[in-house]
Amino acid sequence: MGSHSDLQTLLIGIDAACERVLEPLFDADELPTLASIFETGASGPLESQIPPWTASAWPSLYTGTNPGKHGVFSFLSFDGYDWDVVNATDVRERTVWELLDRHGETSVVVNVPVTHPPRTFDGALIPGYTAPEDPDCHPDGLLEEVRDAIGEYRVYPSREDGVDLADAYRSCVRTRGEAFRYLADRFDPSFGFVQFQATDSIFHRRPDDDVAIRTIYREVDRQIERTLDACDPDTVIVASDHGMGPYDGYEFRVNDFLRERGYVETQSGGRGMPTWATLRDRNLKEGEEATRDGGERTPLEHAMAAAASVGLTSQRLGGVLERVGLAEFVAERVPAELVSAGAEQVDFPESTAYVRSRIELGVRINLEGREPDGVVPPAAYESVRSELVDALRSVTTPDGEPVFETVAPREEYFHGPESDRAVDVVTVPAAFDHFLSATLRGDQFGQPSEPWNHKLEGVVAVAGDGVDPASGAGNAHLFDVAPTVLASLGVPADERMDGDVLPCVESAGTRQYPRFDGDRSVETADEDVERRLADLGYLE
């Protein structure tokens, strides 16, 4: 492959990258290419959004808009009490590569989350997270072509027995770079976007495995070096969607709190949401793959449901097994369907308010006329919401410290035509040191199910021609990345964007683009995608 001087801007997405993770690796001279970008360009912290999680944050980054405009608030979307994993049809704003297409610019996009199924534009796209393992690509047949050219290409790391986790992640990182370079050679784009997800996933699976973390980051650095050598972009932008760090506080089970206050009703042995609950903190871990909505129950599931109906839920059973030292043994052998059949779950239609998905960072009200079996009359909505805000603001840990930094109505965080799909009350944990859980345990507080998780502060670096390092990155926000990318190519930002061009890049102004007019959402309904998200703790 030759040098591609036509590549004007390369955006490198490194999921969960932050100063806490990068600085020790920079100091040890393990990431020379990345370190050079940060040292020679303008760099600094990049404030994420609420909620600072992959599925919502990356669409915010590549559209330059808040979730109230683009419409993705979590890994899950909700239609009444039904749910599905989000996909690109849930993104209701134009991406930077679609805006560039309107200006006659070609783009290559590799492994970016929530881009499946791909929309048409001038260039090439291989989807990333929330796509199936063999996703549709743009143009049709692209994935087969890439696999023929570079060998195996996987959206998710291999699960084959005997494959070391770090090696599986490193293989994914390597093929991201190889695929991008092949497509850059094939399509000769003006804009390129390659994203690395393994830098986040390893912290959800093995946050204390320093060898694996360093192995993955060294491979990321190697792929960036090879891509810069092959493509020679004029401008390089490195950005993350959020940070990563230890959770030093508590796990707060919001639905247990709401149940005690009379907002949540429960059912035992029901199908609730989700049916594949992992219950990891009670060691009743996911065994065999579960289905979303069912089919016929097995005799064992019926038995667990019957036990639950008389009070022996899987949570209580887990506590008993833990006390007698058998929890881990049983957890490795109990299918998730059986655990779910016996779990005490939120009865959504009968409840006043509840948490549906912990990473939404908020509480939903079961509003009459909006939800299929809503119980809160519209006239009572504001009073119920005010009660919830006051109640949640008052919550303190067993140590007497506030659980939440902010509890607020959703309109303080989300604005735009999709805001009605957001939670009604936003709950931001103090310093992101507390782990919020939607599952019922009988106790409001416990140890965090995951010792490391997302933090609000990521990183950004911009280097290359036309970049003024002396002007710095300013108070950079996630929403600023998209307008900065466009400005680096001399293209005006969409005036609907919530971000601004970073100080180090000259603005190309703004203009009004036609509103997005795509079709409404189509289902993901992919059990393997759901299982992988549950494995990483994104779905409980």
Summary of the structure (lengths in Angstrom):
residues: 540
radius of gyration: 23.1
end to end distance: 44.6
largest distance: 70.0
contacts: 1938
relative contact order: 0.19
helix: 37%
strand: 19%
